[in-house]
Amino acid sequence: MESADITIIGAGVIGLAVAAEIARPDRNIFILEKNPTHGSGISSRNSEVIHGGIYYPQDSLKAALCVEGRHRLYEIAEKNKILYKRIGKLIVAAKTSETEELEYLHENARKNGVNSTELLSAREVARMEPNIKACSALYSPETGIISAHDLMNYFLLRARQNKAELINYTKVTGIEKEGRSYRIFTQNGKGDTFDFSSACVINAAGLESDTIAGLVGGSYRLHYCKGDYCSISHVKPGTVNRLIYPAPAKKQVGLGVHLTIDLSGRLKLGPDATYISRAEDYTVEDRKASLFYSRTKAFLPFLKEENVSPDMAGIRPKLQGIGDDFQDFVIREDWPGFINLVGIESPGLTASPAIARLVNKMLTGKHSD
Ligand SMILES: Cc1cc2nc3c(=O)[nH]c(=O)nc-3n(C[C@H](O)[C@H](O)[C@H](O)COP(=O)(O)OP(=O)(O)OC[C@H]3O[C@@H](n4cnc5c(N)ncnc54)[C@H](O)[C@@H]3O)c2cc1C
């Protein structure tokens, strides 16, 4: 490895989307990934939902990049035969007191430029989803699901076609400022070390993005927030055809345990949100099955507790600690030519093509433009 024009740290959906956007045959771009393969971090442990952009505060990066990213994702998926379904989503009020929250979200959606949401009565919900119980609902027709792996493979292919290089098994262990560039220190799976110089650095290291920024003097602190999922068996296909979410509670972390459907039609409950001290534990406790059942049975009356089983988990890289207010994505050039992407939790998958465009804009004029 000689010297690089741009080094991207992390080959999750964000690093790969950025690589696809900025790669050019005349640029030397390396994507460094500590794992044996790309996309095995947060990007492979999520709900694969293309979010509408309803929940996030107006003028936040999360809102703007989610809405732009959603439009781009549907275009990319359609053009490149990436598996996706625009199945829509219902946020349901299980009791009348929750209706106010749906009205607030409907308003908020408008503020974020999402004009397609509709408030539905109990009867309209029953017509749309006869097996759901709700006093009212907010319908988001633009919400969908996508294969995160197909999407990442597409981004990687595009990056490679433009001569970017993915180097797996290569962990970044140190970074030093070196004149107008950065010296990157790495270690591979066998323990061999290697260092090289890079004019620009893009930190897309997901759960370790605060550590990477810290190598250059940054002081971000991520909080790890685990989301468990439970699978649902023995439900007839077609029982539910849309994603079903509860009305969010005040100051809630995450969107509340909800019903997701994957591209093969399998149903899951989750994710919940539990702060943990280390980003390592992906086990799902047995007790989560009965807990998730009791949290969702009011609006999913067809569920039977014995058909709910512990499944997988993912970990969110949150800048928001317990009890903190909303925290936005950080996408910032903290040092000349060094862009940090920190706190890229949900809706990061949806926003990925828009985040990549933003990073590209930040780089324009920096290197060989
Ligand atoms: C439970 C859960 C559900 C979610 N659901 C959705 C959803 O439905 N829709 C949506 O839009 N978003 C969702 N998200 C958010 C979305 O999954 C993330 O925003 C996105 O996957 C983050 O991608 P990333 O590339 O930043 O991180 P990652 O995929 O984790 O990629 C970072 C990569 O950096 C590598 N790395 C770390 N440190 C180093 C190092 N020192 N050297 C080299 N490589 C390193 C890691 O190995 C990893 O591969 C969800 C997240 C969670 C946790």
The ligand as an ORCA input file, in Angstrom:
! r2SCAN-3c Opt
* xyz 0 1
  C     -31.257     -2.336     16.073
  C     -31.052     -1.373     14.940
  C     -32.068     -1.190     14.004
  C     -31.895     -0.279     12.957
  N     -32.873     -0.183     12.006
  C     -32.706      0.684     10.978
  C     -33.682      0.768      9.963
  O     -34.650      0.003      9.940
  N     -33.524      1.708      8.996
  C     -32.462      2.558      8.968
  O     -32.407      3.428      8.110
  N     -31.474      2.449      9.900
  C     -31.563      1.527     10.875
  N     -30.580      1.394     11.818
  C     -29.380      2.231     11.690
  C     -28.404      1.679     10.655
  O     -28.310      0.286     10.762
  C     -27.039      2.326     10.893
  O     -27.196      3.737     10.892
  C     -26.012      1.961      9.830
  O     -25.987      0.576      9.598
  C     -24.639      2.424     10.305
  O     -23.703      2.036      9.347
  P     -22.163      2.305      9.570
  O     -21.506      2.027      8.274
  O     -21.993      3.662     10.173
  O     -21.732      1.286     10.714
  P     -21.233     -0.223     10.563
  O     -22.114     -1.008      9.686
  O     -21.016     -0.741     11.941
  O     -19.846     -0.078      9.828
  C     -18.706      0.406     10.493
  C     -17.547     -0.523     10.131
  O     -16.356      0.020     10.687
  C     -15.527     -1.071     11.028
  N     -14.515     -0.587     11.986
  C     -14.709     -0.147     13.252
  N     -13.539      0.202     13.820
  C     -12.587     -0.001     12.876
  C     -11.176      0.171     12.864
  N     -10.498      0.621     13.943
  N     -10.488     -0.140     11.731
  C     -11.149     -0.610     10.632
  N     -12.489     -0.816     10.594
  C     -13.192     -0.503     11.698
  C     -16.503     -2.056     11.652
  O     -15.968     -3.373     11.667
  C     -17.715     -1.903     10.732
  O     -17.738     -2.853      9.699
  C     -30.701      0.480     12.860
  C     -29.679      0.271     13.792
  C     -29.839     -0.654     14.807
  C     -28.724     -0.900     15.769
*
